[in-house]
Amino acid sequence: MAGSETSVAVRETLDAMDDAKRYNAWLYERARPYLGNLVLDVGAGTGAFTERLLADGRTVVALEPDPNLAASLRERLAGEAALTIVQAEAAEPQDGPFDTAICFNVLEHVDRDTEALETIRIALAPGGRLLLLVPAHPALYGNIDRALGHERRYRRADLHRLLEQTGYQVEAVRPVNPIGALGWFVSSRVLGRDRIPKGPLRFYDAVVPVLRVVEAIPLPFGLSLWAVARAA
């Protein structure tokens, strides 16, 4: 991901996910117990999660390599004294130390994911946490992934190994969002679509309360992998 102009597919997806209020609330609730005061938001996009961090009283450094998205961030969050926006890649060194780094649906876009993880770790305080969300299961890779510029989808064991190899103590790697995995497979692999359909996305956002119940049962598959790791 080289800071190129936002593709139509990426912008449409970010805007659609911005409207998925229940999903965003679910993701924030999952992250909240691990958040410190000073947060590095890697690949902040249009700022949906950044906005929640600021509303919760965090101080945020938001990295966004894409110039259009960085401009949208500045417009959306103008006047936020606790926010610094940096137009930079995930693998570019940042001053720290940060209590927490979040990297949600970003690492799959990065050519050198190992380098990015090492750079983030260096920016964390000792014992600081990385919260990571990445696409799961290479078998799900299809037209939507290609349109969004995904370099890869991750296997659970491979992600665990990658985090250890880049100097993290892994606390958790688990599949999340099994309902979304089924929808993604049908849309991207069976129907060959290259966009996330808005209708199913609205339906999915509406059934997030069901997702909370389903995720109480450990399942071996999901659309994404959720990881928590400490900087050694």
Secondary structure, 3 states (H helix, E strand, C coil): CCCCCCCHHHHHHHHHHHCCHHHHHHHHHHHHHHCCCEEEEECCCCCHHHHHHHHCCCEEEEECCCHHHHHHHHHHCCCCCCEEEECCCCCCCCCCCEEEEEEECCHHHCCCHHHHHHHHHHHEEEEEEEEEEEEECHHHCCHHHHHHCCCCCECHHHHHHHHHHCCEEEEEEEEECHHHHHHHHHHHHHCCCCCCCHHHHHHHHHCHHHHHHHCCCCCCCCCEEEEEEEEC
